[in-house]
Amino acid sequence: MLQLYAPVPASGQLSDHREAVQPAPRSAGRALSKQDIRQRAYAISRERRGVPGDPRGDWLQAETELLGRRFLGLT
């Protein structure tokens, strides 16, 4: 579970344990590449199993998914 803040002790006093924000995942430093998006868009098109689709829509869906995962720290 992603913890954005450290819990406040019952006494209400803040201590010096300020590990409030967890470090960013290792992949956060690497920019999202067109190859990453291309691979995910291809996988999305394959998941339709032959049903025609919109390549631009696949690209946008892939980009949105990958950026969302990165933002949430899931990659």
N, CA, C, O and CB atoms as a CASP TS submission, in Angstrom:
PFRMAT TS
TARGET T0000
AUTHOR 0000-0000-0000
METHOD Language model
MODEL 1
PARENT N/A
ATOM      1  N   MET     1       0.837  -1.182   0.000  1.00  0.00           N
ATOM      2  CA  MET     1       0.000   0.000   0.000  1.00  0.00           C
ATOM      3  C   MET     1       0.878   1.240   0.000  1.00  0.00           C
ATOM      4  O   MET     1       1.849   1.313   0.752  1.00  0.00           O
ATOM      5  CB  MET     1      -0.950   0.001   1.209  1.00  0.00           C
ATOM      6  N   LEU     2       0.555   2.182  -0.809  1.00  0.00           N
ATOM      7  CA  LEU     2       1.315   3.416  -0.917  1.00  0.00           C
ATOM      8  C   LEU     2       0.959   4.321   0.248  1.00  0.00           C
ATOM      9  O   LEU     2      -0.211   4.645   0.451  1.00  0.00           O
ATOM     10  CB  LEU     2       1.043   4.122  -2.266  1.00  0.00           C
ATOM     11  N   GLN     3       1.965   4.731   1.018  1.00  0.00           N
ATOM     12  CA  GLN     3       1.745   5.592   2.172  1.00  0.00           C
ATOM     13  C   GLN     3       2.329   6.954   1.852  1.00  0.00           C
ATOM     14  O   GLN     3       3.534   7.082   1.636  1.00  0.00           O
ATOM     15  CB  GLN     3       2.381   4.993   3.467  1.00  0.00           C
ATOM     16  N   LEU     4       1.489   7.962   1.820  1.00  0.00           N
ATOM     17  CA  LEU     4       1.941   9.296   1.475  1.00  0.00           C
ATOM     18  C   LEU     4       2.359  10.115   2.684  1.00  0.00           C
ATOM     19  O   LEU     4       2.992  11.159   2.526  1.00  0.00           O
ATOM     20  CB  LEU     4       0.869  10.012   0.735  1.00  0.00           C
ATOM     21  N   TYR     5       2.026   9.677   3.865  1.00  0.00           N
ATOM     22  CA  TYR     5       2.386  10.409   5.068  1.00  0.00           C
ATOM     23  C   TYR     5       2.608   9.425   6.198  1.00  0.00           C
ATOM     24  O   TYR     5       2.101   8.303   6.183  1.00  0.00           O
ATOM     25  CB  TYR     5       1.298  11.438   5.441  1.00  0.00           C
ATOM     26  N   ALA     6       3.366   9.864   7.164  1.00  0.00           N
ATOM     27  CA  ALA     6       3.607   9.033   8.333  1.00  0.00           C
ATOM     28  C   ALA     6       2.479   9.258   9.329  1.00  0.00           C
ATOM     29  O   ALA     6       2.042  10.395   9.506  1.00  0.00           O
ATOM     30  CB  ALA     6       4.991   9.348   8.974  1.00  0.00           C
ATOM     31  N   PRO     7       1.997   8.216   9.981  1.00  0.00           N
ATOM     32  CA  PRO     7       0.934   8.395  10.958  1.00  0.00           C
ATOM     33  C   PRO     7       1.406   9.240  12.146  1.00  0.00           C
ATOM     34  O   PRO     7       2.557   9.147  12.572  1.00  0.00           O
ATOM     35  CB  PRO     7       0.433   7.036  11.444  1.00  0.00           C
ATOM     36  N   VAL     8       0.516  10.045  12.659  1.00  0.00           N
ATOM     37  CA  VAL     8       0.829  10.888  13.819  1.00  0.00           C
ATOM     38  C   VAL     8       0.636  10.048  15.071  1.00  0.00           C
ATOM     39  O   VAL     8      -0.382   9.370  15.206  1.00  0.00           O
ATOM     40  CB  VAL     8      -0.072  12.179  13.860  1.00  0.00           C
ATOM     41  N   PRO     9       1.598  10.081  15.990  1.00  0.00           N
ATOM     42  CA  PRO     9       1.463   9.307  17.221  1.00  0.00           C
ATOM     43  C   PRO     9       0.234   9.743  18.016  1.00  0.00           C
ATOM     44  O   PRO     9      -0.245  10.867  17.861  1.00  0.00           O
ATOM     45  CB  PRO     9       2.722   9.450  18.078  1.00  0.00           C
ATOM     46  N   ALA    10      -0.270   8.859  18.857  1.00  0.00           N
ATOM     47  CA  ALA    10      -1.464   9.132  19.649  1.00  0.00           C
ATOM     48  C   ALA    10      -1.277  10.360  20.539  1.00  0.00           C
ATOM     49  O   ALA    10      -2.242  11.053  20.861  1.00  0.00           O
ATOM     50  CB  ALA    10      -1.819   7.917  20.503  1.00  0.00           C
ATOM     51  N   SER    11      -0.040  10.622  20.930  1.00  0.00           N
ATOM     52  CA  SER    11       0.219  11.770  21.807  1.00  0.00           C
ATOM     53  C   SER    11       0.044  13.096  21.077  1.00  0.00           C
ATOM     54  O   SER    11      -0.056  14.149  21.708  1.00  0.00           O
ATOM     55  CB  SER    11       1.628  11.685  22.384  1.00  0.00           C
ATOM     56  N   GLY    12       0.009  13.046  19.745  1.00  0.00           N
ATOM     57  CA  GLY    12      -0.127  14.270  18.965  1.00  0.00           C
ATOM     58  C   GLY    12       1.189  14.959  18.704  1.00  0.00           C
ATOM     59  O   GLY    12       1.242  15.928  17.946  1.00  0.00           O
ATOM     60  N   GLN    13       2.258  14.475  19.321  1.00  0.00           N
ATOM     61  CA  GLN    13       3.585  15.060  19.142  1.00  0.00           C
ATOM     62  C   GLN    13       4.257  14.446  17.925  1.00  0.00           C
ATOM     63  O   GLN    13       4.279  13.227  17.757  1.00  0.00           O
ATOM     64  CB  GLN    13       4.454  14.854  20.402  1.00  0.00           C
ATOM     65  N   LEU    14       4.800  15.302  17.090  1.00  0.00           N
ATOM     66  CA  LEU    14       5.538  14.808  15.940  1.00  0.00           C
ATOM     67  C   LEU    14       6.962  14.500  16.374  1.00  0.00           C
ATOM     68  O   LEU    14       7.581  15.284  17.093  1.00  0.00           O
ATOM     69  CB  LEU    14       5.518  15.835  14.775  1.00  0.00           C
ATOM     70  N   SER    15       7.469  13.382  15.946  1.00  0.00           N
ATOM     71  CA  SER    15       8.846  13.017  16.289  1.00  0.00           C
ATOM     72  C   SER    15       9.746  13.270  15.087  1.00  0.00           C
ATOM     73  O   SER    15       9.307  13.810  14.071  1.00  0.00           O
ATOM     74  CB  SER    15       8.936  11.529  16.739  1.00  0.00           C
ATOM     75  N   ASP    16      10.994  12.879  15.214  1.00  0.00           N
ATOM     76  CA  ASP    16      11.955  13.108  14.134  1.00  0.00           C
ATOM     77  C   ASP    16      11.973  11.979  13.110  1.00  0.00           C
ATOM     78  O   ASP    16      12.881  11.941  12.279  1.00  0.00           O
ATOM     79  CB  ASP    16      13.339  13.287  14.709  1.00  0.00           C
ATOM     80  N   HIS    17      11.028  11.075  13.132  1.00  0.00           N
ATOM     81  CA  HIS    17      11.004  10.012  12.109  1.00  0.00           C
ATOM     82  C   HIS    17      10.176  10.512  10.921  1.00  0.00           C
ATOM     83  O   HIS    17       8.968  10.290  10.846  1.00  0.00           O
ATOM     84  CB  HIS    17      10.403   8.660  12.690  1.00  0.00           C
ATOM     85  N   ARG    18      10.849  11.183  10.010  1.00  0.00           N
ATOM     86  CA  ARG    18      10.164  11.833   8.892  1.00  0.00           C
ATOM     87  C   ARG    18      10.343  11.076   7.587  1.00  0.00           C
ATOM     88  O   ARG    18      10.668  11.670   6.559  1.00  0.00           O
ATOM     89  CB  ARG    18      10.665  13.250   8.728  1.00  0.00           C
ATOM     90  N   GLU    19      10.136   9.786   7.626  1.00  0.00           N
ATOM     91  CA  GLU    19      10.174   8.995   6.404  1.00  0.00           C
ATOM     92  C   GLU    19       8.799   9.034   5.751  1.00  0.00           C
ATOM     93  O   GLU    19       8.251   7.996   5.380  1.00  0.00           O
ATOM     94  CB  GLU    19      10.610   7.533   6.696  1.00  0.00           C
ATOM     95  N   ALA    20       8.246  10.233   5.614  1.00  0.00           N
ATOM     96  CA  ALA    20       6.866  10.421   5.177  1.00  0.00           C
ATOM     97  C   ALA    20       6.605   9.886   3.780  1.00  0.00           C
ATOM     98  O   ALA    20       5.651   9.132   3.588  1.00  0.00           O
ATOM     99  CB  ALA    20       6.514  11.874   5.225  1.00  0.00           C
ATOM    100  N   VAL    21       7.403  10.244   2.821  1.00  0.00           N
ATOM    101  CA  VAL    21       7.153   9.825   1.447  1.00  0.00           C
ATOM    102  C   VAL    21       8.116   8.719   1.088  1.00  0.00           C
ATOM    103  O   VAL    21       9.326   8.843   1.280  1.00  0.00           O
ATOM    104  CB  VAL    21       7.287  11.008   0.466  1.00  0.00           C
ATOM    105  N   GLN    22       7.572   7.637   0.565  1.00  0.00           N
ATOM    106  CA  GLN    22       8.414   6.527   0.154  1.00  0.00           C
ATOM    107  C   GLN    22       9.220   6.926  -1.070  1.00  0.00           C
ATOM    108  O   GLN    22       8.768   7.753  -1.862  1.00  0.00           O
ATOM    109  CB  GLN    22       7.569   5.273  -0.134  1.00  0.00           C
ATOM    110  N   PRO    23      10.408   6.352  -1.239  1.00  0.00           N
ATOM    111  CA  PRO    23      11.203   6.684  -2.411  1.00  0.00           C
ATOM    112  C   PRO    23      10.511   6.234  -3.693  1.00  0.00           C
ATOM    113  O   PRO    23       9.756   5.262  -3.705  1.00  0.00           O
ATOM    114  CB  PRO    23      12.584   6.049  -2.310  1.00  0.00           C
ATOM    115  N   ALA    24      10.784   6.959  -4.763  1.00  0.00           N
ATOM    116  CA  ALA    24      10.192   6.632  -6.056  1.00  0.00           C
ATOM    117  C   ALA    24      10.755   5.302  -6.551  1.00  0.00           C
ATOM    118  O   ALA    24      11.907   4.975  -6.265  1.00  0.00           O
ATOM    119  CB  ALA    24      10.460   7.761  -7.089  1.00  0.00           C
ATOM    120  N   PRO    25       9.954   4.533  -7.292  1.00  0.00           N
ATOM    121  CA  PRO    25      10.454   3.271  -7.834  1.00  0.00           C
ATOM    122  C   PRO    25      11.610   3.519  -8.803  1.00  0.00           C
ATOM    123  O   PRO    25      11.734   4.606  -9.368  1.00  0.00           O
ATOM    124  CB  PRO    25       9.323   2.504  -8.541  1.00  0.00           C
ATOM    125  N   ARG    26      12.442   2.518  -8.987  1.00  0.00           N
ATOM    126  CA  ARG    26      13.609   2.657  -9.854  1.00  0.00           C
ATOM    127  C   ARG    26      13.241   3.075 -11.272  1.00  0.00           C
ATOM    128  O   ARG    26      13.967   3.862 -11.881  1.00  0.00           O
ATOM    129  CB  ARG    26      14.374   1.361  -9.895  1.00  0.00           C
ATOM    130  N   SER    27      12.146   2.576 -11.809  1.00  0.00           N
ATOM    131  CA  SER    27      11.776   2.880 -13.187  1.00  0.00           C
ATOM    132  C   SER    27      11.288   4.312 -13.358  1.00  0.00           C
ATOM    133  O   SER    27      11.129   4.776 -14.487  1.00  0.00           O
ATOM    134  CB  SER    27      10.709   1.922 -13.656  1.00  0.00           C
ATOM    135  N   ALA    28      11.047   5.022 -12.255  1.00  0.00           N
ATOM    136  CA  ALA    28      10.533   6.386 -12.350  1.00  0.00           C
ATOM    137  C   ALA    28      11.549   7.328 -12.986  1.00  0.00           C
ATOM    138  O   ALA    28      11.167   8.351 -13.554  1.00  0.00           O
ATOM    139  CB  ALA    28      10.146   6.898 -10.970  1.00  0.00           C
ATOM    140  N   GLY    29      12.844   6.997 -12.900  1.00  0.00           N
ATOM    141  CA  GLY    29      13.853   7.857 -13.478  1.00  0.00           C
ATOM    142  C   GLY    29      13.956   7.721 -14.990  1.00  0.00           C
ATOM    143  O   GLY    29      14.482   8.613 -15.656  1.00  0.00           O
ATOM    144  N   ARG    30      13.464   6.622 -15.539  1.00  0.00           N
ATOM    145  CA  ARG    30      13.558   6.384 -16.970  1.00  0.00           C
ATOM    146  C   ARG    30      12.321   6.935 -17.644  1.00  0.00           C
ATOM    147  O   ARG    30      11.197   6.679 -17.214  1.00  0.00           O
ATOM    148  CB  ARG    30      13.727   4.882 -17.278  1.00  0.00           C
ATOM    149  N   ALA    31      12.538   7.693 -18.703  1.00  0.00           N
ATOM    150  CA  ALA    31      11.411   8.272 -19.440  1.00  0.00           C
ATOM    151  C   ALA    31      10.629   7.172 -20.155  1.00  0.00           C
ATOM    152  O   ALA    31      11.188   6.153 -20.562  1.00  0.00           O
ATOM    153  CB  ALA    31      11.906   9.330 -20.458  1.00  0.00           C
ATOM    154  N   LEU    32       9.355   7.397 -20.294  1.00  0.00           N
ATOM    155  CA  LEU    32       8.493   6.471 -21.018  1.00  0.00           C
ATOM    156  C   LEU    32       8.834   6.575 -22.500  1.00  0.00           C
ATOM    157  O   LEU    32       8.717   7.649 -23.090  1.00  0.00           O
ATOM    158  CB  LEU    32       6.976   6.777 -20.760  1.00  0.00           C
ATOM    159  N   SER    33       9.249   5.478 -23.097  1.00  0.00           N
ATOM    160  CA  SER    33       9.692   5.521 -24.490  1.00  0.00           C
ATOM    161  C   SER    33       8.551   5.148 -25.441  1.00  0.00           C
ATOM    162  O   SER    33       7.563   4.525 -25.053  1.00  0.00           O
ATOM    163  CB  SER    33      10.888   4.575 -24.700  1.00  0.00           C
ATOM    164  N   LYS    34       8.726   5.548 -26.681  1.00  0.00           N
ATOM    165  CA  LYS    34       7.751   5.182 -27.707  1.00  0.00           C
ATOM    166  C   LYS    34       7.693   3.670 -27.872  1.00  0.00           C
ATOM    167  O   LYS    34       6.639   3.118 -28.186  1.00  0.00           O
ATOM    168  CB  LYS    34       8.098   5.849 -29.048  1.00  0.00           C
ATOM    169  N   GLN    35       8.824   2.998 -27.661  1.00  0.00           N
ATOM    170  CA  GLN    35       8.850   1.538 -27.769  1.00  0.00           C
ATOM    171  C   GLN    35       7.984   0.903 -26.686  1.00  0.00           C
ATOM    172  O   GLN    35       7.279  -0.070 -26.956  1.00  0.00           O
ATOM    173  CB  GLN    35      10.294   1.013 -27.671  1.00  0.00           C
ATOM    174  N   ASP    36       8.026   1.436 -25.467  1.00  0.00           N
ATOM    175  CA  ASP    36       7.178   0.935 -24.381  1.00  0.00           C
ATOM    176  C   ASP    36       5.699   1.066 -24.769  1.00  0.00           C
ATOM    177  O   ASP    36       4.913   0.133 -24.607  1.00  0.00           O
ATOM    178  CB  ASP    36       7.465   1.706 -23.059  1.00  0.00           C
ATOM    179  N   ILE    37       5.348   2.239 -25.280  1.00  0.00           N
ATOM    180  CA  ILE    37       3.954   2.495 -25.661  1.00  0.00           C
ATOM    181  C   ILE    37       3.561   1.602 -26.832  1.00  0.00           C
ATOM    182  O   ILE    37       2.464   1.044 -26.856  1.00  0.00           O
ATOM    183  CB  ILE    37       3.747   3.987 -26.029  1.00  0.00           C
ATOM    184  N   ARG    38       4.461   1.471 -27.803  1.00  0.00           N
ATOM    185  CA  ARG    38       4.184   0.649 -28.984  1.00  0.00           C
ATOM    186  C   ARG    38       3.909  -0.800 -28.591  1.00  0.00           C
ATOM    187  O   ARG    38       2.977  -1.420 -29.103  1.00  0.00           O
ATOM    188  CB  ARG    38       5.361   0.713 -29.971  1.00  0.00           C
ATOM    189  N   GLN    39       4.719  -1.337 -27.683  1.00  0.00           N
ATOM    190  CA  GLN    39       4.537  -2.726 -27.244  1.00  0.00           C
ATOM    191  C   GLN    39       3.201  -2.907 -26.539  1.00  0.00           C
ATOM    192  O   GLN    39       2.502  -3.892 -26.775  1.00  0.00           O
ATOM    193  CB  GLN    39       5.681  -3.149 -26.313  1.00  0.00           C
ATOM    194  N   ARG    40       2.842  -1.966 -25.679  1.00  0.00           N
ATOM    195  CA  ARG    40       1.560  -2.082 -24.968  1.00  0.00           C
ATOM    196  C   ARG    40       0.388  -1.907 -25.927  1.00  0.00           C
ATOM    197  O   ARG    40      -0.619  -2.604 -25.803  1.00  0.00           O
ATOM    198  CB  ARG    40       1.474  -1.042 -23.836  1.00  0.00           C
ATOM    199  N   ALA    41       0.507  -0.978 -26.887  1.00  0.00           N
ATOM    200  CA  ALA    41      -0.563  -0.776 -27.875  1.00  0.00           C
ATOM    201  C   ALA    41      -0.760  -2.037 -28.715  1.00  0.00           C
ATOM    202  O   ALA    41      -1.891  -2.402 -29.035  1.00  0.00           O
ATOM    203  CB  ALA    41      -0.238   0.430 -28.793  1.00  0.00           C
ATOM    204  N   TYR    42       0.331  -2.694 -29.066  1.00  0.00           N
ATOM    205  CA  TYR    42       0.231  -3.943 -29.821  1.00  0.00           C
ATOM    206  C   TYR    42      -0.474  -5.013 -28.992  1.00  0.00           C
ATOM    207  O   TYR    42      -1.315  -5.753 -29.503  1.00  0.00           O
ATOM    208  CB  TYR    42       1.629  -4.433 -30.248  1.00  0.00           C
ATOM    209  N   ALA    43      -0.125  -5.087 -27.715  1.00  0.00           N
ATOM    210  CA  ALA    43      -0.780  -6.063 -26.834  1.00  0.00           C
ATOM    211  C   ALA    43      -2.279  -5.776 -26.725  1.00  0.00           C
ATOM    212  O   ALA    43      -3.090  -6.701 -26.702  1.00  0.00           O
ATOM    213  CB  ALA    43      -0.133  -6.045 -25.429  1.00  0.00           C
ATOM    214  N   ILE    44      -2.643  -4.503 -26.658  1.00  0.00           N
ATOM    215  CA  ILE    44      -4.061  -4.132 -26.586  1.00  0.00           C
ATOM    216  C   ILE    44      -4.777  -4.575 -27.857  1.00  0.00           C
ATOM    217  O   ILE    44      -5.891  -5.094 -27.790  1.00  0.00           O
ATOM    218  CB  ILE    44      -4.223  -2.602 -26.378  1.00  0.00           C
ATOM    219  N   SER    45      -4.146  -4.372 -29.017  1.00  0.00           N
ATOM    220  CA  SER    45      -4.778  -4.785 -30.277  1.00  0.00           C
ATOM    221  C   SER    45      -4.918  -6.301 -30.354  1.00  0.00           C
ATOM    222  O   SER    45      -5.897  -6.807 -30.901  1.00  0.00           O
ATOM    223  CB  SER    45      -3.967  -4.274 -31.475  1.00  0.00           C
ATOM    224  N   ARG    46      -3.947  -7.026 -29.810  1.00  0.00           N
ATOM    225  CA  ARG    46      -4.016  -8.500 -29.797  1.00  0.00           C
ATOM    226  C   ARG    46      -5.126  -9.001 -28.861  1.00  0.00           C
ATOM    227  O   ARG    46      -5.738 -10.039 -29.115  1.00  0.00           O
ATOM    228  CB  ARG    46      -2.655  -9.096 -29.363  1.00  0.00           C
ATOM    229  N   GLU    47      -5.374  -8.261 -27.789  1.00  0.00           N
ATOM    230  CA  GLU    47      -6.415  -8.664 -26.832  1.00  0.00           C
ATOM    231  C   GLU    47      -7.802  -8.621 -27.453  1.00  0.00           C
ATOM    232  O   GLU    47      -8.723  -9.264 -26.951  1.00  0.00           O
ATOM    233  CB  GLU    47      -6.378  -7.765 -25.601  1.00  0.00           C
ATOM    234  N   ARG    48      -7.966  -7.868 -28.544  1.00  0.00           N
ATOM    235  CA  ARG    48      -9.270  -7.817 -29.225  1.00  0.00           C
ATOM    236  C   ARG    48      -9.536  -9.078 -30.037  1.00  0.00           C
ATOM    237  O   ARG    48     -10.671  -9.316 -30.448  1.00  0.00           O
ATOM    238  CB  ARG    48      -9.342  -6.595 -30.140  1.00  0.00           C
ATOM    239  N   ARG    49      -8.522  -9.880 -30.272  1.00  0.00           N
ATOM    240  CA  ARG    49      -8.637 -11.156 -30.991  1.00  0.00           C
ATOM    241  C   ARG    49      -9.297 -11.020 -32.355  1.00  0.00           C
ATOM    242  O   ARG    49     -10.288 -11.690 -32.648  1.00  0.00           O
ATOM    243  CB  ARG    49      -9.416 -12.140 -30.160  1.00  0.00           C
ATOM    244  N   GLY    50      -8.746 -10.158 -33.174  1.00  0.00           N
ATOM    245  CA  GLY    50      -9.209 -10.038 -34.544  1.00  0.00           C
ATOM    246  C   GLY    50     -10.321  -9.033 -34.779  1.00  0.00           C
ATOM    247  O   GLY    50     -10.646  -8.732 -35.927  1.00  0.00           O
ATOM    248  N   VAL    51     -10.901  -8.517 -33.726  1.00  0.00           N
ATOM    249  CA  VAL    51     -11.945  -7.508 -33.888  1.00  0.00           C
ATOM    250  C   VAL    51     -11.266  -6.201 -34.284  1.00  0.00           C
ATOM    251  O   VAL    51     -10.328  -5.765 -33.616  1.00  0.00           O
ATOM    252  CB  VAL    51     -12.794  -7.336 -32.570  1.00  0.00           C
ATOM    253  N   PRO    52     -11.733  -5.563 -35.377  1.00  0.00           N
ATOM    254  CA  PRO    52     -11.090  -4.315 -35.807  1.00  0.00           C
ATOM    255  C   PRO    52     -11.145  -3.254 -34.708  1.00  0.00           C
ATOM    256  O   PRO    52     -12.077  -3.205 -33.905  1.00  0.00           O
ATOM    257  CB  PRO    52     -11.759  -3.782 -37.083  1.00  0.00           C
ATOM    258  N   GLY    53     -10.134  -2.423 -34.701  1.00  0.00           N
ATOM    259  CA  GLY    53     -10.063  -1.363 -33.699  1.00  0.00           C
ATOM    260  C   GLY    53      -9.410  -0.125 -34.273  1.00  0.00           C
ATOM    261  O   GLY    53      -9.168  -0.031 -35.476  1.00  0.00           O
ATOM    262  N   ASP    54      -9.135   0.795 -33.419  1.00  0.00           N
ATOM    263  CA  ASP    54      -8.544   2.067 -33.802  1.00  0.00           C
ATOM    264  C   ASP    54      -7.102   2.116 -33.294  1.00  0.00           C
ATOM    265  O   ASP    54      -6.888   2.169 -32.083  1.00  0.00           O
ATOM    266  CB  ASP    54      -9.374   3.259 -33.243  1.00  0.00           C
ATOM    267  N   PRO    55      -6.114   2.099 -34.183  1.00  0.00           N
ATOM    268  CA  PRO    55      -4.715   2.132 -33.727  1.00  0.00           C
ATOM    269  C   PRO    55      -4.389   3.361 -32.880  1.00  0.00           C
ATOM    270  O   PRO    55      -3.612   3.272 -31.930  1.00  0.00           O
ATOM    271  CB  PRO    55      -3.787   2.089 -34.922  1.00  0.00           C
ATOM    272  N   ARG    56      -4.969   4.485 -33.216  1.00  0.00           N
ATOM    273  CA  ARG    56      -4.716   5.698 -32.423  1.00  0.00           C
ATOM    274  C   ARG    56      -5.297   5.534 -31.013  1.00  0.00           C
ATOM    275  O   ARG    56      -4.686   5.944 -30.027  1.00  0.00           O
ATOM    276  CB  ARG    56      -5.332   6.952 -33.121  1.00  0.00           C
ATOM    277  N   GLY    57      -6.473   4.934 -30.939  1.00  0.00           N
ATOM    278  CA  GLY    57      -7.081   4.677 -29.633  1.00  0.00           C
ATOM    279  C   GLY    57      -6.261   3.697 -28.812  1.00  0.00           C
ATOM    280  O   GLY    57      -6.133   3.852 -27.598  1.00  0.00           O
ATOM    281  N   ASP    58      -5.701   2.680 -29.478  1.00  0.00           N
ATOM    282  CA  ASP    58      -4.829   1.725 -28.783  1.00  0.00           C
ATOM    283  C   ASP    58      -3.600   2.438 -28.223  1.00  0.00           C
ATOM    284  O   ASP    58      -3.182   2.188 -27.092  1.00  0.00           O
ATOM    285  CB  ASP    58      -4.398   0.583 -29.737  1.00  0.00           C
ATOM    286  N   TRP    59      -3.029   3.329 -29.034  1.00  0.00           N
ATOM    287  CA  TRP    59      -1.841   4.078 -28.609  1.00  0.00           C
ATOM    288  C   TRP    59      -2.166   4.936 -27.380  1.00  0.00           C
ATOM    289  O   TRP    59      -1.421   4.941 -26.400  1.00  0.00           O
ATOM    290  CB  TRP    59      -1.316   4.971 -29.768  1.00  0.00           C
ATOM    291  N   LEU    60      -3.278   5.654 -27.447  1.00  0.00           N
ATOM    292  CA  LEU    60      -3.651   6.531 -26.330  1.00  0.00           C
ATOM    293  C   LEU    60      -3.964   5.732 -25.073  1.00  0.00           C
ATOM    294  O   LEU    60      -3.610   6.144 -23.969  1.00  0.00           O
ATOM    295  CB  LEU    60      -4.857   7.392 -26.708  1.00  0.00           C
ATOM    296  N   GLN    61      -4.625   4.593 -25.236  1.00  0.00           N
ATOM    297  CA  GLN    61      -4.921   3.741 -24.089  1.00  0.00           C
ATOM    298  C   GLN    61      -3.618   3.218 -23.474  1.00  0.00           C
ATOM    299  O   GLN    61      -3.463   3.212 -22.252  1.00  0.00           O
ATOM    300  CB  GLN    61      -5.837   2.562 -24.508  1.00  0.00           C
ATOM    301  N   ALA    62      -2.691   2.784 -24.319  1.00  0.00           N
ATOM    302  CA  ALA    62      -1.409   2.279 -23.833  1.00  0.00           C
ATOM    303  C   ALA    62      -0.646   3.364 -23.085  1.00  0.00           C
ATOM    304  O   ALA    62      -0.109   3.123 -22.004  1.00  0.00           O
ATOM    305  CB  ALA    62      -0.567   1.748 -24.996  1.00  0.00           C
ATOM    306  N   GLU    63      -0.600   4.549 -23.660  1.00  0.00           N
ATOM    307  CA  GLU    63       0.108   5.667 -23.036  1.00  0.00           C
ATOM    308  C   GLU    63      -0.511   6.016 -21.688  1.00  0.00           C
ATOM    309  O   GLU    63       0.202   6.248 -20.712  1.00  0.00           O
ATOM    310  CB  GLU    63       0.093   6.894 -23.958  1.00  0.00           C
ATOM    311  N   THR    64      -1.837   6.051 -21.638  1.00  0.00           N
ATOM    312  CA  THR    64      -2.543   6.368 -20.399  1.00  0.00           C
ATOM    313  C   THR    64      -2.264   5.323 -19.327  1.00  0.00           C
ATOM    314  O   THR    64      -1.988   5.665 -18.178  1.00  0.00           O
ATOM    315  CB  THR    64      -4.046   6.470 -20.653  1.00  0.00           C
ATOM    316  N   GLU    65      -2.335   4.041 -19.705  1.00  0.00           N
ATOM    317  CA  GLU    65      -2.078   2.967 -18.744  1.00  0.00           C
ATOM    318  C   GLU    65      -0.659   3.042 -18.191  1.00  0.00           C
ATOM    319  O   GLU    65      -0.451   2.955 -16.981  1.00  0.00           O
ATOM    320  CB  GLU    65      -2.311   1.605 -19.396  1.00  0.00           C
ATOM    321  N   LEU    66       0.313   3.202 -19.085  1.00  0.00           N
ATOM    322  CA  LEU    66       1.711   3.210 -18.652  1.00  0.00           C
ATOM    323  C   LEU    66       2.038   4.420 -17.789  1.00  0.00           C
ATOM    324  O   LEU    66       2.753   4.299 -16.794  1.00  0.00           O
ATOM    325  CB  LEU    66       2.630   3.181 -19.857  1.00  0.00           C
ATOM    326  N   LEU    67       1.523   5.574 -18.158  1.00  0.00           N
ATOM    327  CA  LEU    67       1.746   6.764 -17.345  1.00  0.00           C
ATOM    328  C   LEU    67       1.057   6.641 -15.984  1.00  0.00           C
ATOM    329  O   LEU    67       1.602   7.064 -14.964  1.00  0.00           O
ATOM    330  CB  LEU    67       1.242   8.009 -18.080  1.00  0.00           C
ATOM    331  N   GLY    68      -0.131   6.064 -15.979  1.00  0.00           N
ATOM    332  CA  GLY    68      -0.850   5.858 -14.724  1.00  0.00           C
ATOM    333  C   GLY    68      -0.112   4.922 -13.803  1.00  0.00           C
ATOM    334  O   GLY    68      -0.014   5.177 -12.602  1.00  0.00           O
ATOM    335  N   ARG    69       0.414   3.832 -14.351  1.00  0.00           N
ATOM    336  CA  ARG    69       1.175   2.886 -13.534  1.00  0.00           C
ATOM    337  C   ARG    69       2.416   3.547 -12.960  1.00  0.00           C
ATOM    338  O   ARG    69       2.766   3.333 -11.800  1.00  0.00           O
ATOM    339  CB  ARG    69       1.567   1.656 -14.358  1.00  0.00           C
ATOM    340  N   ARG    70       3.077   4.352 -13.782  1.00  0.00           N
ATOM    341  CA  ARG    70       4.271   5.044 -13.313  1.00  0.00           C
ATOM    342  C   ARG    70       3.914   6.027 -12.205  1.00  0.00           C
ATOM    343  O   ARG    70       4.615   6.109 -11.196  1.00  0.00           O
ATOM    344  CB  ARG    70       4.964   5.774 -14.475  1.00  0.00           C
ATOM    345  N   PHE    71       2.839   6.765 -12.386  1.00  0.00           N
ATOM    346  CA  PHE    71       2.403   7.755 -11.389  1.00  0.00           C
ATOM    347  C   PHE    71       2.093   7.072 -10.057  1.00  0.00           C
ATOM    348  O   PHE    71       2.421   7.594  -8.992  1.00  0.00           O
ATOM    349  CB  PHE    71       1.158   8.529 -11.896  1.00  0.00           C
ATOM    350  N   LEU    72       1.464   5.910 -10.128  1.00  0.00           N
ATOM    351  CA  LEU    72       1.105   5.185  -8.907  1.00  0.00           C
ATOM    352  C   LEU    72       2.270   4.374  -8.334  1.00  0.00           C
ATOM    353  O   LEU    72       2.169   3.803  -7.248  1.00  0.00           O
ATOM    354  CB  LEU    72      -0.064   4.264  -9.186  1.00  0.00           C
ATOM    355  N   GLY    73       3.364   4.333  -9.073  1.00  0.00           N
ATOM    356  CA  GLY    73       4.532   3.585  -8.591  1.00  0.00           C
ATOM    357  C   GLY    73       4.394   2.094  -8.754  1.00  0.00           C
ATOM    358  O   GLY    73       4.995   1.335  -7.993  1.00  0.00           O
ATOM    359  N   LEU    74       3.613   1.649  -9.734  1.00  0.00           N
ATOM    360  CA  LEU    74       3.386   0.228  -9.933  1.00  0.00           C
ATOM    361  C   LEU    74       4.379  -0.390 -10.905  1.00  0.00           C
ATOM    362  O   LEU    74       4.358  -1.603 -11.114  1.00  0.00           O
ATOM    363  CB  LEU    74       1.986  -0.001 -10.427  1.00  0.00           C
ATOM    364  N   THR    75       5.241   0.410 -11.499  1.00  0.00           N
ATOM    365  CA  THR    75       6.234  -0.139 -12.425  1.00  0.00           C
ATOM    366  C   THR    75       7.621   0.152 -11.950  1.00  0.00           C
ATOM    367  O   THR    75       8.591  -0.233 -12.602  1.00  0.00           O
ATOM    368  CB  THR    75       6.044   0.414 -13.820  1.00  0.00           C
TER
END
